[in-house]
Amino acid sequence: MGTRRLESGMGFTRLSPETGAAEFFLPARKLYEKFGLVRCEPFADHQPDSNSTFMTKPL
């Protein structure tokens, strides 16, 4: 399902995943970047954590 379909069909306005910061998670971070996500500050109830990478993209 594309992000535009999520936006129009379910009312989402932002996609914000949290993934690991270790080298093991590099493929996930690169995939998110490929689709336009950028790093951001922790969101929701997350606290800054050196083991986490926070990313976001407005839809």
Secondary structure by P-SEA (a helix, b strand, c coil): ccaaaaaaaccccbbbbbbbccccaaaaaaaaaaaccccccccccccccccbbbbbbcc
